[in-house]
Amino acid sequence: MKRKDYLYIFLLIMIPLLFLFIITSQNLLFGNKVDWFNQHITIADALRHAIREEGTIFPTYLSHLMSGVNIYYFSYYGSLRFDVLLGALFINVKMIDLFIGYQVFLLILTNLTCYSMSGMGAIHRDELH
């Protein structure tokens, strides 16, 4: 890797972190307050509490939503999502903090993967000529 590659990788990591700092320092939510927060955060929090209460990653009943409902009613939201399972593991951390951290991690990982794939493509093209 060249020195320029290290600079690009550093920028691909720091730019999402800078955006995250700007958004959260102004008390803005990392997403839409109506759809994003009410659906994804609230349901993920209820799913992780159900996982902890029943002691299994396949809970059958959500007592925290709609006066109690079958878990499969919310399977659309992904009852086995990694952030839900991570939330069940770290129960003392707020779900919104886990969710935001996980999404930023995925954004950085996607940036680095795209960069490495585009770099690999350029290397292979140079070797063919």
C-alpha positions as CSV (number, residue, x, y, z in Angstrom):
1,M,0.0,0.0,0.0
2,K,1.1,3.5,-0.8
3,R,1.2,6.4,1.6
4,K,-1.8,7.9,-0.3
5,D,-3.8,4.8,0.5
6,Y,-3.3,5.3,4.2
7,L,-4.6,8.8,3.9
8,Y,-7.7,7.7,2.0
9,I,-8.4,5.0,4.6
10,F,-8.0,7.5,7.4
11,L,-10.4,9.9,5.7
12,L,-12.9,7.1,5.1
13,I,-12.9,6.3,8.8
14,M,-12.9,9.9,10.1
15,I,-15.5,11.5,7.9
16,P,-18.4,9.3,9.2
17,L,-17.2,9.8,12.7
18,L,-17.1,13.6,12.1
19,F,-20.7,13.5,10.8
20,L,-21.7,11.5,13.8
21,F,-20.1,14.0,16.2
22,I,-21.8,17.0,14.4
23,I,-25.2,15.3,14.5
24,T,-25.2,14.1,18.1
25,S,-23.5,17.3,19.5
26,Q,-26.5,19.4,18.3
27,N,-29.0,17.0,19.9
28,L,-30.2,15.9,16.6
29,L,-31.4,12.3,16.2
30,F,-29.6,9.9,13.9
31,G,-32.7,9.4,11.8
32,N,-36.3,10.4,11.5
33,K,-38.0,10.8,14.9
34,V,-41.4,9.4,13.7
35,D,-40.6,6.3,11.7
36,W,-37.0,5.5,12.6
37,F,-37.2,5.9,16.4
38,N,-40.7,4.7,17.0
39,Q,-40.3,1.6,14.9
40,H,-36.7,0.4,14.9
41,I,-35.5,1.5,18.3
42,T,-38.6,0.8,20.3
43,I,-39.2,-2.6,18.7
44,A,-35.5,-3.5,19.0
45,D,-35.6,-2.6,22.7
46,A,-38.7,-4.7,23.3
47,L,-37.1,-7.6,21.4
48,R,-34.0,-7.5,23.5
49,H,-36.0,-7.3,26.7
50,A,-38.0,-10.4,25.6
51,I,-34.8,-12.2,24.8
52,R,-33.5,-11.5,28.3
53,E,-36.8,-12.3,30.1
54,E,-37.3,-15.7,28.3
55,G,-33.6,-16.5,28.3
56,T,-33.5,-17.6,24.7
57,I,-32.8,-15.9,21.4
58,F,-36.1,-17.1,20.1
59,P,-38.6,-15.5,22.4
60,T,-42.3,-16.3,21.8
61,Y,-44.1,-13.3,23.4
62,L,-43.6,-9.5,23.6
63,S,-45.2,-8.2,26.8
64,H,-43.9,-4.7,26.2
65,L,-45.8,-3.9,23.0
66,M,-49.5,-3.8,22.2
67,S,-50.5,-5.2,25.6
68,G,-48.6,-8.4,24.7
69,V,-48.3,-10.0,21.3
70,N,-46.7,-13.0,19.6
71,I,-43.1,-12.3,18.6
72,Y,-43.7,-13.3,15.0
73,Y,-46.0,-10.3,14.5
74,F,-42.8,-8.2,14.5
75,S,-40.6,-10.6,12.5
76,Y,-40.6,-8.0,9.7
77,Y,-38.2,-5.9,11.8
78,G,-35.8,-8.8,12.3
79,S,-35.9,-10.5,15.6
80,L,-32.4,-11.9,15.1
81,R,-30.7,-8.7,13.9
82,F,-27.2,-8.3,15.2
83,D,-28.0,-5.1,17.0
84,V,-30.9,-6.7,18.8
85,L,-28.7,-9.6,19.9
86,L,-25.9,-7.2,20.9
87,G,-28.5,-5.2,22.9
88,A,-29.6,-8.3,24.7
89,L,-25.9,-8.9,25.6
90,F,-25.3,-5.4,26.8
91,I,-28.6,-4.7,28.6
92,N,-27.3,-1.6,30.5
93,V,-26.5,0.3,27.3
94,K,-29.3,2.3,25.7
95,M,-30.6,0.7,22.5
96,I,-30.3,4.0,20.6
97,D,-26.6,4.2,21.4
98,L,-26.0,0.6,20.3
99,F,-28.0,1.2,17.1
100,I,-26.2,4.3,16.2
101,G,-22.8,2.8,16.9
102,Y,-23.6,-0.3,14.9
103,Q,-24.8,1.7,11.9
104,V,-21.7,3.9,11.9
105,F,-19.5,0.8,12.2
106,L,-21.3,-0.7,9.2
107,L,-20.9,2.6,7.3
108,I,-17.2,2.7,7.9
109,L,-16.9,-1.0,7.0
110,T,-18.7,-0.4,3.8
111,N,-16.5,2.5,2.9
112,L,-13.4,0.5,3.5
113,T,-14.7,-2.5,1.6
114,C,-15.6,-0.4,-1.4
115,Y,-12.2,1.3,-1.3
116,S,-10.3,-2.0,-1.1
117,M,-12.4,-3.5,-3.9
118,S,-11.8,-0.6,-6.2
119,G,-8.1,-0.6,-5.3
120,M,-7.9,-4.4,-6.0
121,G,-9.6,-3.8,-9.4
122,A,-7.0,-1.2,-10.3
123,I,-4.2,-3.5,-9.4
124,H,-5.5,-6.3,-11.5
125,R,-6.0,-4.0,-14.5
126,D,-2.4,-2.8,-14.2
127,E,-1.1,-6.3,-14.1
128,L,-2.9,-7.3,-17.3
129,H,-1.1,-4.6,-19.4
